[in-house]
Amino acid sequence: MVNTTNFPPGWNEERVQRILSHYDSLSEDEEVAEDEAAFEDSTQTVMEIPNELVPTVRALLADHAK
């Protein structure tokens, strides 16, 4: 069987495996600390949006990244 996985630009199988290994190696306390740090990062915003708006928001973010 041929692997037909399509990765976003800048991503590949090796990068995905490194990230998976990182998160698999974290203890529960380390996972919580990482999540909490994300909420405290003043350069990012965390918000809830209705599920039906997710495709629209993703499209807006993709356009912004261009």
C-alpha positions in Angstrom: 0.0 0.0 0.0 1.3 3.5 -0.9 1.4 6.1 1.8 -0.7 9.0 0.5 -0.4 11.3 3.6 -0.3 14.9 2.7 1.4 17.2 5.2 1.0 21.0 5.4 4.0 23.0 4.1 7.0 22.6 6.4 5.7 19.3 7.9 6.8 15.8 7.2 6.7 12.3 8.8 9.8 13.0 10.9 8.4 16.2 12.4 5.1 14.5 13.2 7.0 11.6 14.9 9.1 14.0 16.9 6.0 15.8 18.2 4.2 12.6 19.0 7.3 11.4 20.9 7.4 14.6 22.8 3.8 14.5 24.0 4.0 10.7 24.7 6.9 11.3 27.0 5.2 14.0 29.2 3.8 13.2 32.6 0.3 14.3 33.4 1.6 17.3 35.4 3.9 18.3 32.5 0.9 18.2 30.1 -1.1 20.4 32.4 1.7 22.8 32.8 2.1 23.1 29.1 -1.6 23.7 28.6 -1.6 26.4 31.3 1.4 28.1 29.8 -0.4 28.4 26.5 -3.2 30.3 28.2 -0.7 32.7 29.8 1.1 33.5 26.6 0.3 37.2 25.9 1.2 36.8 22.2 -1.7 34.4 21.6 -5.4 34.4 22.1 -7.5 31.4 23.1 -11.2 31.5 22.4 -14.2 29.3 21.9 -16.0 29.4 18.6 -19.1 27.5 17.5 -18.1 24.3 15.6 -20.0 25.4 12.5 -17.7 28.4 12.2 -14.4 26.4 12.4 -14.1 26.0 8.6 -14.6 29.7 8.1 -12.0 30.6 10.8 -9.5 28.2 9.4 -9.9 29.8 6.0 -9.4 33.2 7.4 -6.3 32.1 9.2 -4.9 30.5 6.0 -5.5 33.7 4.1 -3.8 35.7 6.8 -0.8 33.4 6.8 -0.3 34.1 3.0 
